[in-house]
Amino acid sequence: MPYLEQTADPVIMPDCYPDPDWDGIGTVARVSIPGGGDDAVGWIVRQGDARIAWMSLVPPVVLTGSDSEPTVNPLQKLYADGRTVAEAWDAVLEVSEHEVPEDVELLTFIEDVRKAWGLA
């Protein structure tokens, strides 16, 4: 995650789409599990047709066991399947409940994520 101190040993992560330029503007949608009410599991962030990221509502250090299932990065499988950024964005929003996507300054968004994680 950008701008966070490293809290765990490095791990090998599967290939995924390029992250957005966190200093720029991006389109963000808060995502919930269908039928889960207002309980969000994370945000999907898109920047044009080349960059996309998944930000879990749960800090990475908390993800353990079956409780982590809904918050696993949904983009990794879509990337492995050869889906474009636009197709991945549509696929995640199609199977989830979500807020209306809006354009935001990503540095401000990152601060909101840090607050949600209890890190700010």
C-alpha positions, 0 to 999 in steps of 0.5 A: 500500500502506498505511504504506509510503513512496512508492518510485515515481512515482504511476501511474493504477490501475484501479478496484478494491474499497475497501481494508480498514480497516488498523487493524481485524480482517480475514480473510486467506488466503495464496495460491499458484498451483495446483501451485506447492507452497508458493511463495505469490504473495500474500495476499487480505484481506477485511473483511466484505462491503464491503472486500477487497484483494490483497497481492502477496508481491513488492513493487510495485517489483519487478513487471516483465515476465512474472515479474509475471504471477502477482502482478498484482492478481486483484481488478481484473478481478473488480471490472470484471466487477461481482462482489461482494466475496464473489464475488471472495473465492470466485473467487480462493480457488476457482482457487488453493491457499491456507491456511485463511483466518483472522481477524487484526489487519491492522496486525500483518499489514501488518508481516508483509508488510513483512518478507516484502518485506524492508522491515522 
